[in-house]
Amino acid sequence: MAMLDGKVAFITGGSSGIGAGTAIRFAREGARVVLADVQTEEGEQIRDQIVGAGGQAIYVTCDVSEPQSVQQAIEAAVQQFGRLDIVMANAGINGVWTPIEKLQPEDWDRTLDINLKGTYLTVHFAVPHLKAAGGGSIIITSSVNGNRTFSSPGASAYSTSKAGQVAFMKMMALELGRDNIRCNAVCPGLIHTQIQERTEQRDTEEIGIEVELPQGSPALHGGEGEPVDVADACLFLASDLGRHVSGIEMYVDGGASLLR
């Protein structure tokens, strides 16, 4: 028997990176997967990959910063598969990294709307269905940034959103525990995805924060990982192996953040 047989997993940001890697991993363990994203072509490709391998998956359009979009995506998931057991609030952006006096209000708002408000909206609309299923697992993709490291110049909005996600997770772990709903966060370090390519950096050299390890990183694998490394951590949190684990942030960075 696979680890997630009979479970339904809803994953925001499921079209690429950590979300896609986790969706594929969950499907391999028997979960029926809902890929919620705004990247339609990529999401449909991941869906087809899962279905082609014998799994079950659908793609739904979901802008996590818009309440109606999130609600509709979750309702579509329940309509298709009848229930929700696992919710992964994974969608996020790096946004704009720049000195605070050059960070514009609209840049701040966009990062917080997607990363933090999006997490709230996903959990808000999913919880009634988790309760109806008799419990479940919520996993939030946060980061080492804002929780263990503060060495990324100009990343004030991003780090704030990631710290906020962890605080929100801890509140949810307490609030929902009596409903048999566990809530945890994964905090990846440097994971090989396309998110760095989508980061806009403006004048960060002016800040003067520089971290350099003269003999390289002694962390596991040099502190660099792949989406599957995070997916395996999420599998533990989503499955019965993590049945007594709630309210934790799990660092998935090979120990690299211990150096900073």
C-alpha positions as CSV (number, residue, x, y, z in Angstrom):
1,M,0.0,0.0,0.0
2,A,1.3,3.4,-1.0
3,M,1.8,6.1,1.7
4,L,-1.0,8.4,0.4
5,D,-3.5,5.9,-1.0
6,G,-7.0,7.4,-0.9
7,K,-5.8,10.9,-0.1
8,V,-6.6,14.1,-2.1
9,A,-3.9,16.7,-2.2
10,F,-4.4,20.4,-3.3
11,I,-1.1,22.1,-4.2
12,T,-0.9,25.8,-5.1
13,G,2.0,26.7,-7.3
14,G,1.9,23.1,-8.6
15,S,3.0,23.9,-12.1
16,S,6.7,24.2,-11.5
17,G,9.5,23.9,-9.0
18,I,8.8,22.6,-5.5
19,G,5.1,22.4,-6.2
20,A,5.5,20.2,-9.3
21,G,8.1,18.0,-7.7
22,T,5.8,17.4,-4.7
23,A,2.8,16.8,-6.8
24,I,4.6,14.1,-8.8
25,R,5.9,12.6,-5.5
26,F,2.5,12.6,-3.9
27,A,0.9,11.0,-7.0
28,R,3.5,8.3,-7.0
29,E,2.4,7.5,-3.4
30,G,-1.2,7.1,-4.4
31,A,-2.6,10.6,-3.9
32,R,-5.1,12.2,-6.3
33,V,-3.5,15.6,-7.0
34,V,-4.9,19.0,-7.8
35,L,-2.5,21.4,-9.4
36,A,-3.5,25.0,-8.7
37,D,-1.6,27.6,-10.5
38,V,-1.7,30.5,-13.1
39,Q,0.8,28.8,-15.4
40,T,-1.7,26.8,-17.4
41,E,0.6,25.2,-20.0
42,E,3.1,24.1,-17.4
43,G,0.4,22.8,-15.1
44,E,-1.3,20.8,-17.8
45,Q,2.1,19.3,-18.7
46,I,2.6,18.1,-15.1
47,R,-0.9,16.8,-15.0
48,D,-0.3,14.8,-18.2
49,Q,3.0,13.5,-16.7
50,I,1.2,12.2,-13.6
51,V,-1.7,10.7,-15.6
52,G,0.7,9.2,-18.0
53,A,2.5,7.4,-15.2
54,G,-0.8,5.9,-14.0
55,G,-1.7,8.6,-11.4
56,Q,-4.7,10.9,-11.0
57,A,-4.4,14.6,-11.3
58,I,-6.3,17.7,-12.5
59,Y,-5.1,21.3,-13.2
60,V,-7.2,24.3,-12.0
61,T,-6.5,27.9,-12.6
62,C,-5.8,29.7,-9.3
63,D,-4.5,33.1,-8.5
64,V,-3.8,32.8,-4.8
65,S,-4.0,36.6,-4.2
66,E,-7.7,36.6,-5.2
67,P,-10.2,35.2,-2.8
68,Q,-12.8,34.2,-5.4
69,S,-10.1,32.4,-7.5
70,V,-8.9,30.4,-4.5
71,Q,-12.4,29.5,-3.4
72,Q,-13.4,28.3,-6.9
73,A,-10.2,26.2,-7.3
74,I,-10.8,24.4,-4.0
75,E,-14.5,23.8,-4.8
76,A,-13.4,22.4,-8.2
77,A,-11.0,20.1,-6.4
78,V,-13.7,18.8,-4.0
79,Q,-16.2,18.5,-6.9
80,Q,-13.7,16.3,-8.8
81,F,-12.4,14.1,-6.1
82,G,-15.0,14.4,-3.3
83,R,-12.8,15.5,-0.4
84,L,-9.6,17.2,0.7
85,D,-6.9,15.6,2.9
86,I,-3.7,17.4,2.2
87,V,-3.3,21.1,1.4
88,M,0.0,22.6,0.4
89,A,0.2,26.4,0.3
90,N,3.2,26.6,-1.9
91,A,2.7,29.4,-4.4
92,G,5.1,32.2,-4.0
93,I,7.4,34.7,-5.5
94,N,10.7,36.3,-4.6
95,G,9.4,39.6,-5.9
96,V,11.6,42.7,-6.0
97,W,14.8,42.8,-3.9
98,T,16.1,46.4,-3.5
99,P,17.0,48.9,-0.7
100,I,14.0,49.8,1.4
101,E,13.9,53.4,0.2
102,K,13.6,52.1,-3.4
103,L,11.1,49.4,-2.6
104,Q,7.8,50.7,-3.9
105,P,4.5,50.1,-2.1
106,E,3.2,48.1,-5.1
107,D,6.2,45.8,-4.9
108,W,5.7,45.2,-1.2
109,D,2.0,44.6,-1.7
110,R,2.4,42.1,-4.6
111,T,4.9,40.0,-2.6
112,L,2.8,40.0,0.6
113,D,-0.4,39.4,-1.4
114,I,0.9,36.3,-3.1
115,N,3.1,34.8,-0.4
116,L,1.3,35.6,2.8
117,K,-2.3,36.5,1.9
118,G,-2.2,33.6,-0.6
119,T,-1.3,31.3,2.3
120,Y,-4.2,32.6,4.4
121,L,-6.7,32.3,1.6
122,T,-5.7,28.8,0.8
123,V,-6.0,27.6,4.4
124,H,-9.2,29.7,4.9
125,F,-11.1,28.1,2.1
126,A,-9.6,24.6,2.6
127,V,-10.2,24.1,6.3
128,P,-14.0,23.3,6.1
129,H,-13.2,20.5,3.7
130,L,-10.4,19.2,5.9
131,K,-12.8,19.1,8.8
132,A,-15.4,17.4,6.8
133,A,-12.8,14.7,5.9
134,G,-12.1,14.1,9.6
135,G,-8.7,15.8,9.6
136,G,-5.7,16.3,7.4
137,S,-2.4,17.9,6.8
138,I,-1.6,21.5,5.9
139,I,1.9,22.2,4.6
140,I,3.2,25.7,4.0
141,T,6.2,26.4,1.9
142,S,8.2,29.1,3.7
143,S,12.0,29.6,3.5
144,V,15.2,29.8,5.5
145,N,15.0,33.5,4.6
146,G,13.2,35.5,7.3
147,N,13.3,32.5,9.7
148,R,17.0,31.5,10.0
149,T,18.9,33.7,7.7
150,F,18.8,37.4,7.0
151,S,21.6,37.7,4.5
152,S,19.8,38.3,1.2
153,P,20.3,42.0,0.5
154,G,17.1,43.8,-0.4
155,A,14.8,40.9,0.4
156,S,12.8,42.7,3.1
157,A,9.3,42.0,1.6
158,Y,10.2,38.4,0.8
159,S,11.7,37.7,4.2
160,T,8.8,39.4,6.0
161,S,6.3,37.3,4.1
162,K,8.2,34.1,4.9
163,A,8.5,34.9,8.6
164,G,4.7,35.7,8.6
165,Q,4.0,32.3,7.1
166,V,5.7,30.5,9.9
167,A,3.9,32.5,12.6
168,F,0.6,31.8,10.8
169,M,1.4,28.1,10.7
170,K,2.0,27.9,14.4
171,M,-1.3,29.6,15.1
172,M,-3.1,27.2,12.8
173,A,-1.4,24.2,14.4
174,L,-2.9,25.2,17.8
175,E,-6.3,26.3,16.4
176,L,-6.9,23.2,14.3
177,G,-5.3,20.4,16.4
178,R,-8.6,19.4,18.0
179,D,-10.0,18.8,14.5
180,N,-7.1,16.4,13.8
181,I,-5.6,18.8,11.3
182,R,-1.8,19.2,11.5
183,C,-0.1,22.3,10.2
184,N,3.6,22.5,9.5
185,A,6.0,24.5,7.3
186,V,9.0,23.5,5.1
187,C,11.8,26.0,4.9
188,P,13.9,25.3,1.9
189,G,17.3,26.8,1.3
190,L,18.9,26.9,-2.2
191,I,16.7,24.6,-4.3
192,H,17.3,24.4,-8.0
193,T,14.1,25.9,-9.4
194,Q,13.3,28.8,-11.8
195,I,12.3,31.2,-9.0
196,Q,15.7,32.9,-8.9
197,E,15.4,33.8,-12.6
198,R,12.1,35.6,-11.8
199,T,13.6,37.7,-9.1
200,E,14.0,41.4,-9.9
201,Q,17.1,42.9,-8.1
202,R,17.6,46.6,-8.1
203,D,20.7,48.3,-6.6
204,T,21.2,45.6,-4.0
205,E,25.0,46.2,-4.1
206,E,24.3,49.5,-2.3
207,I,23.2,47.6,0.8
208,G,26.6,46.1,1.4
209,I,25.5,42.7,2.9
210,E,27.9,40.0,1.6
211,V,28.3,36.5,2.9
212,E,31.3,34.6,1.6
213,L,32.6,31.3,2.9
214,P,36.3,31.3,2.0
215,Q,36.6,27.5,1.6
216,G,33.1,26.8,0.3
217,S,30.1,25.5,2.1
218,P,30.5,22.5,4.4
219,A,26.8,21.8,4.3
220,L,25.3,18.7,2.8
221,H,25.7,18.8,-1.0
222,G,27.1,22.3,-0.7
223,G,23.8,23.5,0.6
224,E,22.1,23.0,-2.8
225,G,19.1,20.8,-3.3
226,E,16.5,19.7,-5.8
227,P,12.7,19.9,-5.6
228,V,12.5,16.2,-4.8
229,D,14.4,16.9,-1.6
230,V,11.7,19.2,-0.4
231,A,9.0,16.8,-1.8
232,D,10.3,14.0,0.4
233,A,10.1,16.2,3.5
234,C,6.5,17.1,2.5
235,L,5.7,13.4,2.1
236,F,6.7,12.8,5.7
237,L,4.5,15.7,6.9
238,A,1.6,14.7,4.7
239,S,1.6,11.0,5.5
240,D,0.9,9.0,8.7
241,L,4.6,9.1,9.4
242,G,4.0,12.7,10.6
243,R,0.8,11.9,12.5
244,H,2.1,13.4,15.7
245,V,4.0,16.3,14.2
246,S,2.4,19.8,14.1
247,G,3.6,23.3,14.5
248,I,7.1,22.9,13.3
249,E,9.3,24.6,10.6
250,M,11.4,22.0,8.9
251,Y,14.6,23.3,7.3
252,V,15.4,21.6,4.1
253,D,18.8,23.1,3.2
254,G,21.5,20.6,4.0
255,G,22.3,22.6,7.2
256,A,23.6,25.5,5.1
257,S,21.6,28.1,7.1
258,L,23.5,27.1,10.3
259,L,26.4,29.0,8.9
260,R,24.7,32.3,8.7
